[in-house]
């Protein structure tokens, strides 16, 4: 899991695409490639770590970022509508993409310890009071969601939201997240894309681009906030394929309309569904939470401390062995979410300071 900034990757899109070419040739599923398991740019992080009894993962794939260029999309509004995005232009159809030798990026130590926060920024600025989560179900040439599968995703989000609201309550912070599209039909949308998950180009990069265009053309966040008298809003975009779920957060540049890309099945556990814990982790990202595992956003002194002191922290690991979320929100993450204004760890590790 990670949080991303849309514009950061525009300048290195071809490099990321090259990595994906080789990864796809080796049979990597949608989302990330095994060789990209590092953070390479400011504002982007991603990972999954094993449970507290296991050694934290050494590396994690990196997805490419999207672009903020204009596109031709239908002018529809939220509320059960079906859109089409991701269609290839004639120029794209005529281009032959040849796999090239896989790049081997190395960890950039300079970005660790100086993460860019989304706390107080973007459409989901603060995890306090009432916030709204929209659901967009994507149909690809290889996959789609039927009604039962959509309700299964909704059930997982219900568990994730219940967990977050309970954790906030433990810190004395009232939080209400409105998400149930069975009771509020205008919170559910459907859209189709012509992007092929297994084609020799970066599916996630191109999906991010289409999402950015679609949001600008279709979603009126201000109108929805006014209707629900909410303080914040974000969109959950569901893809019925294996992948590594991630968040697109606003850290001061590009679109303020924050988003989570939630894959239905787990990249790391073939054949298994993505967990409620992973979805809760991504929701927390758009409200300001940071990844706390090794080689993500903070230096080893911080991540080693978290592994020892808070091994069940949800921003450190999303392992789930049962039907319920077993993780906790430590004072570090509570501070990053604005639930508390002080934590012992902040004076110990100034790099944790909330921006």
Phi and psi in degrees as GROMACS dihedral restraints (atoms count N, CA, C in turn):
[ dihedral_restraints ]
;  ai    aj    ak    al  type     phi  dphi    fc
    3     4     5     6     1  -160.0    20    10
    4     5     6     7     1   169.9    20    10
    6     7     8     9     1  -112.0    20    10
    7     8     9    10     1   146.5    20    10
    9    10    11    12     1  -135.1    20    10
   10    11    12    13     1   153.4    20    10
   12    13    14    15     1  -113.0    20    10
   13    14    15    16     1   131.1    20    10
   15    16    17    18     1   -65.3    20    10
   16    17    18    19     1   -36.7    20    10
   18    19    20    21     1   -84.6    20    10
   19    20    21    22     1   -21.6    20    10
   21    22    23    24     1   -54.6    20    10
   22    23    24    25     1   -37.3    20    10
   24    25    26    27     1   -91.9    20    10
   25    26    27    28     1    -1.4    20    10
   27    28    29    30     1   -57.6    20    10
   28    29    30    31     1   -43.0    20    10
   30    31    32    33     1   -72.0    20    10
   31    32    33    34     1   -13.8    20    10
   33    34    35    36     1  -123.4    20    10
   34    35    36    37     1    22.5    20    10
   36    37    38    39     1   -58.1    20    10
   37    38    39    40     1   -39.6    20    10
   39    40    41    42     1   -68.9    20    10
   40    41    42    43     1   -33.5    20    10
   42    43    44    45     1   -63.9    20    10
   43    44    45    46     1   -44.8    20    10
   45    46    47    48     1   -64.1    20    10
   46    47    48    49     1   -39.3    20    10
   48    49    50    51     1   -62.3    20    10
   49    50    51    52     1   -40.2    20    10
   51    52    53    54     1   -60.9    20    10
   52    53    54    55     1   -40.9    20    10
   54    55    56    57     1   -62.2    20    10
   55    56    57    58     1   -42.2    20    10
   57    58    59    60     1   -65.8    20    10
   58    59    60    61     1   -37.5    20    10
   60    61    62    63     1   -52.6    20    10
   61    62    63    64     1   -53.6    20    10
   63    64    65    66     1   -66.7    20    10
   64    65    66    67     1   -36.5    20    10
   66    67    68    69     1   -64.7    20    10
   67    68    69    70     1   -43.2    20    10
   69    70    71    72     1   -62.6    20    10
   70    71    72    73     1   -36.9    20    10
   72    73    74    75     1   -63.9    20    10
   73    74    75    76     1   -23.9    20    10
   75    76    77    78     1   -93.6    20    10
   76    77    78    79     1     4.1    20    10
   78    79    80    81     1    89.7    20    10
   79    80    81    82     1    22.3    20    10
   81    82    83    84     1   -70.4    20    10
   82    83    84    85     1   140.1    20    10
   84    85    86    87     1   -75.7    20    10
   85    86    87    88     1   175.6    20    10
   87    88    89    90     1   -60.2    20    10
   88    89    90    91     1   148.3    20    10
   90    91    92    93     1   118.0    20    10
   91    92    93    94     1   -75.7    20    10
   93    94    95    96     1  -147.4    20    10
   94    95    96    97     1   163.0    20    10
   96    97    98    99     1  -111.7    20    10
   97    98    99   100     1   153.0    20    10
   99   100   101   102     1   -64.1    20    10
  100   101   102   103     1   -26.9    20    10
  102   103   104   105     1   -83.0    20    10
  103   104   105   106     1    -9.3    20    10
  105   106   107   108     1   -98.0    20    10
  106   107   108   109     1    25.3    20    10
  108   109   110   111     1   -80.8    20    10
  109   110   111   112     1    55.1    20    10
  111   112   113   114     1  -148.4    20    10
  112   113   114   115     1   161.7    20    10
  114   115   116   117     1   -95.0    20    10
  115   116   117   118     1   131.1    20    10
  117   118   119   120     1  -119.2    20    10
  118   119   120   121     1    -9.5    20    10
  120   121   122   123     1  -138.7    20    10
  121   122   123   124     1   156.9    20    10
  123   124   125   126     1   -63.2    20    10
  124   125   126   127     1   139.1    20    10
  126   127   128   129     1    83.6    20    10
  127   128   129   130     1     4.5    20    10
  129   130   131   132     1  -128.7    20    10
  130   131   132   133     1   131.6    20    10
  132   133   134   135     1  -153.1    20    10
  133   134   135   136     1   158.3    20    10
  135   136   137   138     1  -165.4    20    10
  136   137   138   139     1   136.5    20    10
  138   139   140   141     1  -179.7    20    10
  139   140   141   142     1   164.6    20    10
  141   142   143   144     1  -133.4    20    10
  142   143   144   145     1   134.7    20    10
  144   145   146   147     1  -118.3    20    10
  145   146   147   148     1   157.2    20    10
  147   148   149   150     1   -71.0    20    10
  148   149   150   151     1   176.4    20    10
  150   151   152   153     1   -68.0    20    10
  151   152   153   154     1   174.7    20    10
  153   154   155   156     1   -63.0    20    10
  154   155   156   157     1   -22.0    20    10
  156   157   158   159     1   -81.4    20    10
  157   158   159   160     1    -9.5    20    10
  159   160   161   162     1  -106.6    20    10
  160   161   162   163     1   164.8    20    10
  162   163   164   165     1   -77.1    20    10
  163   164   165   166     1   131.9    20    10
  165   166   167   168     1   -56.9    20    10
  166   167   168   169     1   145.6    20    10
  168   169   170   171     1   -59.3    20    10
  169   170   171   172     1   138.8    20    10
  171   172   173   174     1   -76.9    20    10
  172   173   174   175     1   -30.1    20    10
  174   175   176   177     1  -141.6    20    10
  175   176   177   178     1   166.7    20    10
  177   178   179   180     1  -152.7    20    10
  178   179   180   181     1   141.2    20    10
  180   181   182   183     1   -64.5    20    10
  181   182   183   184     1   155.5    20    10
  183   184   185   186     1  -118.1    20    10
  184   185   186   187     1   131.0    20    10
  186   187   188   189     1   -91.0    20    10
  187   188   189   190     1   158.4    20    10
  189   190   191   192     1   -79.9    20    10
  190   191   192   193     1   161.6    20    10
  192   193   194   195     1   -93.2    20    10
  193   194   195   196     1   166.0    20    10
  195   196   197   198     1   -93.3    20    10
  196   197   198   199     1  -170.6    20    10
  198   199   200   201     1  -128.7    20    10
  199   200   201   202     1   161.1    20    10
  201   202   203   204     1  -115.2    20    10
  202   203   204   205     1    48.7    20    10
  204   205   206   207     1   -96.6    20    10
  205   206   207   208     1   157.5    20    10
  207   208   209   210     1   -70.8    20    10
  208   209   210   211     1   159.9    20    10
  210   211   212   213     1  -152.0    20    10
  211   212   213   214     1   161.7    20    10
  213   214   215   216     1   -96.3    20    10
  214   215   216   217     1   104.8    20    10
  216   217   218   219     1  -128.8    20    10
  217   218   219   220     1   152.9    20    10
  219   220   221   222     1   -61.7    20    10
  220   221   222   223     1   143.4    20    10
  222   223   224   225     1   -90.0    20    10
  223   224   225   226     1    86.3    20    10
  225   226   227   228     1  -116.8    20    10
  226   227   228   229     1   166.3    20    10
  228   229   230   231     1  -114.5    20    10
  229   230   231   232     1   161.8    20    10
  231   232   233   234     1   -63.4    20    10
  232   233   234   235     1   149.6    20    10
  234   235   236   237     1   131.2    20    10
  235   236   237   238     1    63.5    20    10
  237   238   239   240     1    73.9    20    10
  238   239   240   241     1    10.2    20    10
  240   241   242   243     1   -84.2    20    10
  241   242   243   244     1   156.8    20    10
  243   244   245   246     1  -112.3    20    10
  244   245   246   247     1   126.5    20    10
  246   247   248   249     1  -112.6    20    10
  247   248   249   250     1   168.8    20    10
  249   250   251   252     1  -125.7    20    10
  250   251   252   253     1   124.8    20    10
  252   253   254   255     1  -143.0    20    10
  253   254   255   256     1   164.4    20    10
  255   256   257   258     1    89.1    20    10
  256   257   258   259     1     8.1    20    10
  258   259   260   261     1   -69.2    20    10
  259   260   261   262     1   140.7    20    10
  261   262   263   264     1   -79.8    20    10
  262   263   264   265     1   142.5    20    10
  264   265   266   267     1   -78.9    20    10
  265   266   267   268     1   162.2    20    10
  267   268   269   270     1   -55.5    20    10
  268   269   270   271     1   -35.6    20    10
  270   271   272   273     1   -63.5    20    10
  271   272   273   274     1   -41.9    20    10
  273   274   275   276     1   -65.4    20    10
  274   275   276   277     1   -39.8    20    10
  276   277   278   279     1   -61.9    20    10
  277   278   279   280     1   -31.6    20    10
  279   280   281   282     1   -87.7    20    10
  280   281   282   283     1    -7.7    20    10
  282   283   284   285     1   -86.0    20    10
  283   284   285   286     1   130.0    20    10
  285   286   287   288     1   -95.4    20    10
  286   287   288   289     1   122.7    20    10
  288   289   290   291     1   -98.5    20    10
  289   290   291   292     1   117.0    20    10
  291   292   293   294     1  -101.1    20    10
  292   293   294   295     1   131.3    20    10
  294   295   296   297     1   -60.7    20    10
  295   296   297   298     1   142.2    20    10
  297   298   299   300     1  -123.8    20    10
  298   299   300   301     1   171.8    20    10
  300   301   302   303     1   -59.3    20    10
  301   302   303   304     1   135.4    20    10
  303   304   305   306     1   -68.0    20    10
  304   305   306   307     1   131.9    20    10
  306   307   308   309     1   -76.0    20    10
  307   308   309   310     1   154.1    20    10
  309   310   311   312     1  -123.1    20    10
  310   311   312   313     1    76.8    20    10
  312   313   314   315     1   -67.1    20    10
  313   314   315   316     1   150.6    20    10
  315   316   317   318     1  -112.0    20    10
  316   317   318   319     1   155.6    20    10
  318   319   320   321     1   -61.9    20    10
  319   320   321   322     1   129.1    20    10
  321   322   323   324     1   -92.2    20    10
  322   323   324   325     1   100.6    20    10
  324   325   326   327     1   -63.4    20    10
  325   326   327   328     1   -25.2    20    10
  327   328   329   330     1   -66.0    20    10
  328   329   330   331     1   -26.4    20    10
  330   331   332   333     1   -81.1    20    10
  331   332   333   334     1   -19.4    20    10
  333   334   335   336     1   -75.0    20    10
  334   335   336   337     1   139.2    20    10
  336   337   338   339     1    88.2    20    10
  337   338   339   340     1    -1.8    20    10
  339   340   341   342     1  -138.8    20    10
  340   341   342   343     1    57.1    20    10
  342   343   344   345     1   -74.5    20    10
  343   344   345   346     1   155.8    20    10
  345   346   347   348     1   -97.4    20    10
  346   347   348   349     1   124.7    20    10
  348   349   350   351     1   -95.0    20    10
  349   350   351   352     1   151.7    20    10
  351   352   353   354     1  -103.5    20    10
  352   353   354   355     1     5.1    20    10
  354   355   356   357     1   -62.1    20    10
  355   356   357   358     1   128.5    20    10
  357   358   359   360     1    76.2    20    10
  358   359   360   361     1     3.4    20    10
  360   361   362   363     1  -121.6    20    10
  361   362   363   364     1   160.6    20    10
  363   364   365   366     1    77.2    20    10
  364   365   366   367     1  -174.4    20    10
  366   367   368   369     1   -71.1    20    10
  367   368   369   370     1   -26.8    20    10
  369   370   371   372     1  -110.9    20    10
  370   371   372   373     1    76.5    20    10
  372   373   374   375     1   -78.3    20    10
  373   374   375   376     1   -45.8    20    10
  375   376   377   378     1  -133.8    20    10
  376   377   378   379     1   135.9    20    10
  378   379   380   381     1   -90.4    20    10
  379   380   381   382     1    66.9    20    10
  381   382   383   384     1  -142.4    20    10
  382   383   384   385     1   154.8    20    10
  384   385   386   387     1    63.9    20    10
  385   386   387   388     1  -145.2    20    10
  387   388   389   390     1   -99.1    20    10
  388   389   390   391     1   133.0    20    10
  390   391   392   393     1  -133.0    20    10
  391   392   393   394     1   155.8    20    10
  393   394   395   396     1  -118.6    20    10
  394   395   396   397     1   138.1    20    10
  396   397   398   399     1  -118.5    20    10
  397   398   399   400     1   119.0    20    10
  399   400   401   402     1   -85.8    20    10
  400   401   402   403     1   151.3    20    10
  402   403   404   405     1  -117.2    20    10
  403   404   405   406     1   125.4    20    10
  405   406   407   408     1  -120.7    20    10
  406   407   408   409     1   119.8    20    10
  408   409   410   411     1  -100.5    20    10
  409   410   411   412     1   122.5    20    10
  411   412   413   414     1   -98.0    20    10
  412   413   414   415     1   133.3    20    10
  414   415   416   417     1  -102.9    20    10
  415   416   417   418     1   125.3    20    10
  417   418   419   420     1  -110.7    20    10
  418   419   420   421     1   171.1    20    10
  420   421   422   423     1   -60.4    20    10
  421   422   423   424     1   -18.4    20    10
  423   424   425   426     1  -108.1    20    10
  424   425   426   427     1   -13.4    20    10
  426   427   428   429     1  -153.3    20    10
  427   428   429   430     1   159.9    20    10
  429   430   431   432     1  -159.3    20    10
  430   431   432   433     1   174.0    20    10
  432   433   434   435     1  -114.6    20    10
  433   434   435   436     1   128.4    20    10
  435   436   437   438     1   -88.2    20    10
  436   437   438   439     1   177.3    20    10
  438   439   440   441     1   -61.0    20    10
  439   440   441   442     1   -40.7    20    10
  441   442   443   444     1   -64.0    20    10
  442   443   444   445     1   -41.2    20    10
  444   445   446   447     1   -67.7    20    10
  445   446   447   448     1   -35.2    20    10
  447   448   449   450     1   -63.1    20    10
  448   449   450   451     1   -41.4    20    10
  450   451   452   453     1   -67.7    20    10
  451   452   453   454     1   -30.8    20    10
  453   454   455   456     1   -65.1    20    10
  454   455   456   457     1   -41.6    20    10
  456   457   458   459     1   -63.7    20    10
  457   458   459   460     1   -42.0    20    10
  459   460   461   462     1   -61.0    20    10
  460   461   462   463     1   -39.5    20    10
  462   463   464   465     1   -61.9    20    10
  463   464   465   466     1   -38.6    20    10
  465   466   467   468     1   -68.8    20    10
  466   467   468   469     1   -39.8    20    10
  468   469   470   471     1   -65.1    20    10
  469   470   471   472     1   -36.4    20    10
  471   472   473   474     1   -58.4    20    10
  472   473   474   475     1   -44.6    20    10
  474   475   476   477     1   -65.7    20    10
  475   476   477   478     1   -40.9    20    10
  477   478   479   480     1   -63.2    20    10
  478   479   480   481     1   -44.6    20    10
  480   481   482   483     1   -67.1    20    10
  481   482   483   484     1   -42.8    20    10
  483   484   485   486     1   -58.8    20    10
  484   485   486   487     1   -41.7    20    10
  486   487   488   489     1   -61.7    20    10
  487   488   489   490     1   -48.7    20    10
  489   490   491   492     1   -62.7    20    10
  490   491   492   493     1   -44.5    20    10
  492   493   494   495     1   -62.8    20    10
  493   494   495   496     1   -38.5    20    10
  495   496   497   498     1   -67.5    20    10
  496   497   498   499     1   -42.0    20    10
  498   499   500   501     1   -63.3    20    10
  499   500   501   502     1   -40.6    20    10
  501   502   503   504     1   -62.2    20    10
  502   503   504   505     1   -40.8    20    10
  504   505   506   507     1   -60.7    20    10
  505   506   507   508     1   -35.9    20    10
  507   508   509   510     1   -63.1    20    10
  508   509   510   511     1   -26.4    20    10
  510   511   512   513     1   -95.8    20    10
  511   512   513   514     1     6.4    20    10
  513   514   515   516     1    75.4    20    10
  514   515   516   517     1    24.6    20    10
  516   517   518   519     1  -113.0    20    10
  517   518   519   520     1   120.0    20    10
  519   520   521   522     1   -74.6    20    10
  520   521   522   523     1   124.7    20    10
  522   523   524   525     1  -134.0    20    10
  523   524   525   526     1   131.6    20    10
  525   526   527   528     1  -129.6    20    10
  526   527   528   529     1   125.3    20    10
  528   529   530   531     1  -115.4    20    10
  529   530   531   532     1   118.5    20    10
  531   532   533   534     1   -93.6    20    10
  532   533   534   535     1   123.6    20    10
  534   535   536   537     1  -147.7    20    10
  535   536   537   538     1   -18.4    20    10
  537   538   539   540     1   -73.1    20    10
  538   539   540   541     1    99.9    20    10
  540   541   542   543     1   -77.1    20    10
  541   542   543   544     1    -6.5    20    10
  543   544   545   546     1   -74.7    20    10
  544   545   546   547     1   -31.6    20    10
  546   547   548   549     1   -92.0    20    10
  547   548   549   550     1   -25.1    20    10
  549   550   551   552     1  -128.8    20    10
  550   551   552   553     1    83.5    20    10
  552   553   554   555     1   -56.8    20    10
  553   554   555   556     1   -26.3    20    10
  555   556   557   558     1   -74.6    20    10
  556   557   558   559     1    -1.9    20    10
  558   559   560   561     1   -90.6    20    10
  559   560   561   562     1     2.3    20    10
  561   562   563   564     1  -119.4    20    10
  562   563   564   565     1   136.7    20    10
  564   565   566   567     1  -136.2    20    10
  565   566   567   568     1   161.5    20    10
  567   568   569   570     1  -133.0    20    10
  568   569   570   571     1   145.9    20    10
  570   571   572   573     1  -149.1    20    10
  571   572   573   574     1   155.4    20    10
  573   574   575   576     1  -118.4    20    10
  574   575   576   577     1   147.2    20    10
  576   577   578   579     1  -132.1    20    10
  577   578   579   580     1   147.0    20    10
  579   580   581   582     1   -90.2    20    10
  580   581   582   583     1     2.1    20    10
  582   583   584   585     1   -67.1    20    10
  583   584   585   586     1   133.5    20    10
  585   586   587   588     1   -94.5    20    10
  586   587   588   589     1   128.5    20    10
  588   589   590   591     1   -60.1    20    10
  589   590   591   592     1   -38.6    20    10
  591   592   593   594     1  -101.3    20    10
  592   593   594   595     1    10.4    20    10
  594   595   596   597     1   -73.8    20    10
  595   596   597   598     1   161.8    20    10
  597   598   599   600     1   -79.8    20    10
  598   599   600   601     1    59.2    20    10
  600   601   602   603     1  -158.8    20    10
  601   602   603   604     1   164.3    20    10
  603   604   605   606     1   -76.1    20    10
  604   605   606   607     1   102.3    20    10
  606   607   608   609     1   -60.1    20    10
  607   608   609   610     1   -44.7    20    10
  609   610   611   612     1   -65.8    20    10
  610   611   612   613     1   -42.5    20    10
  612   613   614   615     1   -56.4    20    10
  613   614   615   616     1   -49.4    20    10
  615   616   617   618     1   -68.9    20    10
  616   617   618   619     1   -36.3    20    10
  618   619   620   621     1   -63.0    20    10
  619   620   621   622     1   -42.5    20    10
  621   622   623   624     1   -58.4    20    10
  622   623   624   625     1   -41.7    20    10
  624   625   626   627     1   -62.5    20    10
  625   626   627   628     1   -45.5    20    10
  627   628   629   630     1   -65.8    20    10
  628   629   630   631     1   -38.0    20    10
  630   631   632   633     1   -62.1    20    10
  631   632   633   634     1   -45.5    20    10
  633   634   635   636     1   -60.1    20    10
  634   635   636   637     1   -43.7    20    10
  636   637   638   639     1   -66.1    20    10
  637   638   639   640     1   -44.2    20    10
  639   640   641   642     1   -63.3    20    10
  640   641   642   643     1   -43.4    20    10
  642   643   644   645     1   -60.1    20    10
  643   644   645   646     1   -43.7    20    10
  645   646   647   648     1   -65.2    20    10
  646   647   648   649     1   -36.2    20    10
  648   649   650   651     1   -84.5    20    10
  649   650   651   652     1   -29.2    20    10
  651   652   653   654     1  -113.4    20    10
  652   653   654   655     1   -45.1    20    10
  654   655   656   657     1   -85.4    20    10
  655   656   657   658     1   128.8    20    10
  657   658   659   660     1  -109.5    20    10
  658   659   660   661     1    87.2    20    10
  660   661   662   663     1   -59.9    20    10
  661   662   663   664     1   -39.6    20    10
  663   664   665   666     1   -62.0    20    10
  664   665   666   667     1   -41.0    20    10
  666   667   668   669     1   -65.0    20    10
  667   668   669   670     1   -41.7    20    10
  669   670   671   672     1   -68.4    20    10
  670   671   672   673     1   -41.7    20    10
  672   673   674   675     1   -58.8    20    10
  673   674   675   676     1   -42.6    20    10
  675   676   677   678     1   -65.4    20    10
  676   677   678   679     1   -41.2    20    10
  678   679   680   681     1   -62.3    20    10
  679   680   681   682     1   -43.0    20    10
  681   682   683   684     1   -95.0    20    10
  682   683   684   685     1     4.2    20    10
  684   685   686   687     1    49.6    20    10
  685   686   687   688     1    46.9    20    10
  687   688   689   690     1  -104.4    20    10
  688   689   690   691     1   161.3    20    10
  690   691   692   693     1   -97.0    20    10
  691   692   693   694     1   -21.3    20    10
  693   694   695   696     1  -151.3    20    10
  694   695   696   697     1   164.1    20    10
  696   697   698   699     1  -155.7    20    10
  697   698   699   700     1   147.7    20    10
  699   700   701   702     1  -152.4    20    10
  700   701   702   703     1   162.8    20    10
  702   703   704   705     1  -112.3    20    10
  703   704   705   706     1   132.7    20    10
  705   706   707   708     1   -98.2    20    10
  706   707   708   709     1   118.4    20    10
  708   709   710   711     1  -107.7    20    10
  709   710   711   712     1   114.0    20    10
  711   712   713   714     1   -96.0    20    10
  712   713   714   715     1   132.1    20    10
  714   715   716   717     1  -123.8    20    10
  715   716   717   718     1   125.7    20    10
  717   718   719   720     1   -86.7    20    10
  718   719   720   721     1    57.4    20    10
  720   721   722   723     1  -143.4    20    10
  721   722   723   724     1   165.6    20    10
  723   724   725   726     1   -69.9    20    10
  724   725   726   727     1   146.8    20    10
  726   727   728   729     1   176.7    20    10
  727   728   729   730     1   178.6    20    10
  729   730   731   732     1  -107.7    20    10
  730   731   732   733     1   112.1    20    10
  732   733   734   735     1   -62.9    20    10
  733   734   735   736     1   149.6    20    10
  735   736   737   738     1  -154.9    20    10
  736   737   738   739     1   167.6    20    10
  738   739   740   741     1  -119.0    20    10
  739   740   741   742     1   142.6    20    10
  741   742   743   744     1  -106.7    20    10
  742   743   744   745     1   106.6    20    10
  744   745   746   747     1  -107.0    20    10
  745   746   747   748     1   160.4    20    10
  747   748   749   750     1  -102.1    20    10
  748   749   750   751     1   122.5    20    10
  750   751   752   753     1  -121.1    20    10
  751   752   753   754     1    24.0    20    10
  753   754   755   756     1   116.6    20    10
  754   755   756   757     1    -9.1    20    10
  756   757   758   759     1  -131.8    20    10
  757   758   759   760     1   157.1    20    10
  759   760   761   762     1    67.5    20    10
  760   761   762   763     1  -159.0    20    10
  762   763   764   765     1   -68.0    20    10
  763   764   765   766     1   138.1    20    10
  765   766   767   768     1   -83.8    20    10
  766   767   768   769     1    -5.8    20    10
  768   769   770   771     1   -81.8    20    10
  769   770   771   772     1    98.3    20    10
  771   772   773   774     1   -80.9    20    10
  772   773   774   775     1   151.3    20    10
  774   775   776   777     1  -145.6    20    10
  775   776   777   778     1   151.4    20    10
  777   778   779   780     1  -123.0    20    10
  778   779   780   781     1   133.8    20    10
  780   781   782   783     1  -100.7    20    10
  781   782   783   784     1   112.9    20    10
  783   784   785   786     1  -115.3    20    10
  784   785   786   787     1   108.0    20    10
  786   787   788   789     1   -79.0    20    10
  787   788   789   790     1   147.2    20    10
  789   790   791   792     1   -76.6    20    10
  790   791   792   793     1   -26.2    20    10
  792   793   794   795     1  -125.9    20    10
  793   794   795   796     1   154.0    20    10
  795   796   797   798     1   -83.3    20    10
  796   797   798   799     1   123.1    20    10
  798   799   800   801     1   -59.6    20    10
  799   800   801   802     1   -38.6    20    10
  801   802   803   804     1   -83.6    20    10
  802   803   804   805     1   -13.3    20    10
  804   805   806   807     1  -132.0    20    10
  805   806   807   808     1    82.7    20    10
  807   808   809   810     1   -51.0    20    10
  808   809   810   811     1   132.3    20    10
  810   811   812   813     1    89.3    20    10
  811   812   813   814     1    -8.5    20    10
  813   814   815   816     1  -106.9    20    10
  814   815   816   817     1   150.9    20    10
  816   817   818   819     1   -77.5    20    10
  817   818   819   820     1   154.7    20    10
  819   820   821   822     1   -66.4    20    10
  820   821   822   823     1   151.7    20    10
  822   823   824   825     1   -96.3    20    10
  823   824   825   826     1   160.0    20    10
  825   826   827   828     1   -61.5    20    10
  826   827   828   829     1   -33.5    20    10
  828   829   830   831     1   -62.0    20    10
  829   830   831   832     1   -42.0    20    10
  831   832   833   834     1   -63.2    20    10
  832   833   834   835     1   -40.3    20    10
  834   835   836   837     1   -66.4    20    10
  835   836   837   838     1   -41.1    20    10
  837   838   839   840     1   -62.4    20    10
  838   839   840   841     1   -39.9    20    10
  840   841   842   843     1   -57.4    20    10
  841   842   843   844     1   -45.5    20    10
  843   844   845   846     1   -70.2    20    10
  844   845   846   847     1   -38.2    20    10
  846   847   848   849     1   -60.2    20    10
  847   848   849   850     1   -42.4    20    10
  849   850   851   852     1   -63.3    20    10
  850   851   852   853     1   -32.1    20    10
  852   853   854   855     1   -57.6    20    10
  853   854   855   856     1   -46.5    20    10
  855   856   857   858     1   -68.3    20    10
  856   857   858   859     1   -15.6    20    10
  858   859   860   861     1   -98.1    20    10
  859   860   861   862     1     4.6    20    10
  861   862   863   864     1   120.1    20    10
  862   863   864   865     1    -6.3    20    10
  864   865   866   867     1   -70.5    20    10
  865   866   867   868     1   146.9    20    10
  867   868   869   870     1  -110.6    20    10
  868   869   870   871     1   151.9    20    10
  870   871   872   873     1   -69.3    20    10
  871   872   873   874     1   137.6    20    10
  873   874   875   876     1  -120.2    20    10
  874   875   876   877     1    20.0    20    10
  876   877   878   879     1   -98.8    20    10
  877   878   879   880     1   170.8    20    10
  879   880   881   882     1   -62.9    20    10
  880   881   882   883     1   141.2    20    10
  882   883   884   885     1    62.2    20    10
  883   884   885   886     1    26.8    20    10
  885   886   887   888     1  -103.0    20    10
  886   887   888   889     1   -77.5    20    10
  888   889   890   891     1  -124.0    20    10
  889   890   891   892     1   -23.8    20    10
  891   892   893   894     1  -120.3    20    10
  892   893   894   895     1   162.9    20    10
  894   895   896   897     1   -72.5    20    10
  895   896   897   898     1   169.3    20    10
  897   898   899   900     1   -61.2    20    10
  898   899   900   901     1   -31.8    20    10
  900   901   902   903     1   -63.3    20    10
  901   902   903   904     1   -33.9    20    10
  903   904   905   906     1   -76.3    20    10
  904   905   906   907     1   -50.0    20    10
  906   907   908   909     1   -67.0    20    10
  907   908   909   910     1   -33.8    20    10
  909   910   911   912     1   -66.2    20    10
  910   911   912   913     1   -38.4    20    10
  912   913   914   915     1   -64.0    20    10
  913   914   915   916     1   -44.8    20    10
  915   916   917   918     1   -62.4    20    10
  916   917   918   919     1   -44.3    20    10
  918   919   920   921     1   -59.4    20    10
  919   920   921   922     1   -36.1    20    10
  921   922   923   924     1   -81.5    20    10
  922   923   924   925     1   -40.0    20    10
  924   925   926   927     1   -92.2    20    10
  925   926   927   928     1   -38.6    20    10
  927   928   929   930     1  -128.9    20    10
  928   929   930   931     1    64.6    20    10
  930   931   932   933     1   -66.5    20    10
  931   932   933   934     1   -13.3    20    10
  933   934   935   936     1  -103.9    20    10
  934   935   936   937     1    10.1    20    10
  936   937   938   939     1   -61.0    20    10
  937   938   939   940     1   130.9    20    10
  939   940   941   942     1   -69.8    20    10
  940   941   942   943     1   -23.3    20    10
  942   943   944   945     1   -87.9    20    10
  943   944   945   946     1     0.0    20    10
  945   946   947   948     1  -101.4    20    10
  946   947   948   949     1   -40.9    20    10
  948   949   950   951     1  -147.3    20    10
  949   950   951   952     1   143.4    20    10
  951   952   953   954     1  -113.9    20    10
  952   953   954   955     1    18.7    20    10
  954   955   956   957     1   -58.3    20    10
  955   956   957   958     1   135.2    20    10
  957   958   959   960     1  -136.7    20    10
  958   959   960   961     1   119.5    20    10
  960   961   962   963     1  -101.3    20    10
  961   962   963   964     1   -18.7    20    10
  963   964   965   966     1  -121.7    20    10
  964   965   966   967     1  -161.6    20    10
  966   967   968   969     1   -83.2    20    10
  967   968   969   970     1   -14.7    20    10
  969   970   971   972     1  -113.4    20    10
  970   971   972   973     1   161.9    20    10
  972   973   974   975     1   -75.8    20    10
  973   974   975   976     1   124.6    20    10
  975   976   977   978     1  -105.6    20    10
  976   977   978   979     1     3.8    20    10
  978   979   980   981     1   -85.9    20    10
  979   980   981   982     1   170.0    20    10
  981   982   983   984     1  -126.9    20    10
  982   983   984   985     1   161.4    20    10
  984   985   986   987     1  -105.8    20    10
  985   986   987   988     1   110.1    20    10
  987   988   989   990     1   -75.0    20    10
  988   989   990   991     1   168.0    20    10
  990   991   992   993     1   -56.8    20    10
  991   992   993   994     1   -28.1    20    10
  993   994   995   996     1   -63.2    20    10
  994   995   996   997     1   -51.6    20    10
  996   997   998   999     1   -69.3    20    10
  997   998   999  1000     1   -36.9    20    10
  999  1000  1001  1002     1   -58.6    20    10
 1000  1001  1002  1003     1   -38.3    20    10
 1002  1003  1004  1005     1   -66.5    20    10
 1003  1004  1005  1006     1   -44.3    20    10
 1005  1006  1007  1008     1   -64.4    20    10
 1006  1007  1008  1009     1   -27.8    20    10
 1008  1009  1010  1011     1   -85.2    20    10
 1009  1010  1011  1012     1    -7.3    20    10
 1011  1012  1013  1014     1    83.2    20    10
 1012  1013  1014  1015     1    11.5    20    10
 1014  1015  1016  1017     1   -74.7    20    10
 1015  1016  1017  1018     1   -29.1    20    10
 1017  1018  1019  1020     1  -132.8    20    10
 1018  1019  1020  1021     1   156.6    20    10
 1020  1021  1022  1023     1  -104.7    20    10
 1021  1022  1023  1024     1    -6.6    20    10
 1023  1024  1025  1026     1  -141.6    20    10
 1024  1025  1026  1027     1   148.9    20    10
 1026  1027  1028  1029     1  -154.7    20    10
 1027  1028  1029  1030     1   141.9    20    10
 1029  1030  1031  1032     1   -54.5    20    10
 1030  1031  1032  1033     1   -35.9    20    10
 1032  1033  1034  1035     1   -67.1    20    10
 1033  1034  1035  1036     1   -22.8    20    10
 1035  1036  1037  1038     1   -68.5    20    10
 1036  1037  1038  1039     1   -39.8    20    10
 1038  1039  1040  1041     1   -73.6    20    10
 1039  1040  1041  1042     1   -28.4    20    10
 1041  1042  1043  1044     1   -72.6    20    10
 1042  1043  1044  1045     1   -38.1    20    10
 1044  1045  1046  1047     1  -131.2    20    10
 1045  1046  1047  1048     1    89.5    20    10
 1047  1048  1049  1050     1   -55.8    20    10
 1048  1049  1050  1051     1   -23.6    20    10
 1050  1051  1052  1053     1   -63.6    20    10
 1051  1052  1053  1054     1   -15.9    20    10
 1053  1054  1055  1056     1   -82.3    20    10
 1054  1055  1056  1057     1    -5.4    20    10
 1056  1057  1058  1059     1   -53.8    20    10
 1057  1058  1059  1060     1   135.6    20    10
 1059  1060  1061  1062     1   -76.6    20    10
 1060  1061  1062  1063     1   126.8    20    10
